[in-house]
Amino acid sequence: MYTRGVVLVLNSGQTAHLDCVFTMTDFSHFDNPVVWQKSQRHELSLVNVLASIEPPFLDTNRFHAAFQVLEATKFRMSLTISS
């Protein structure tokens, strides 16, 4: 699997759109679930597994996840966090 990292610095109230494009042969949602994690100081929280937003983030209605197959071995996972 290959992907590129990114760091975003936002002001309060801004919307963030995160894209993770990766390539992988024999990709399986069950064997290799795509997840976003939020880290803040010493806390690590699971935001989503594939396109399913996890509580407590689901309850805010601010998170939207999408998964796309771009090519046979190229995929995109997107996460938008609204203000």
Residue, then its C-alpha position, 0 to 999 in steps of 0.5 A: m500500500y502506498t499513500r502520501g501524508v499531509v498536515l492541515v492547519l485550520n482556523s476555527g470554523q473552516t471546513a477540512h477536506l482530506d483525500c487519501v489516494f492509494t494503490m494496492t493489489d488485491f485490496s479487500h475492505f475486510d482484510n485492509p479496512v481504510v480508517w481515519q484517526k484523530s490524534q490530539r495530544h496523547e489521545l487517539s480516536l477512531v473517526n471512521v472505518l471505510a465510509s462509516i463514521e463512528p460515534p461520537f463523530l457521527d452524532t455531530n453531522r459534521f463528518h462525511a466519508a466517501f470511498q471510490v475505486l479510481e482504477a483496478t489498483k487505485f483507490r480514494m478515501s475522502l473525509t470532509i469535516s464541516s464547520 
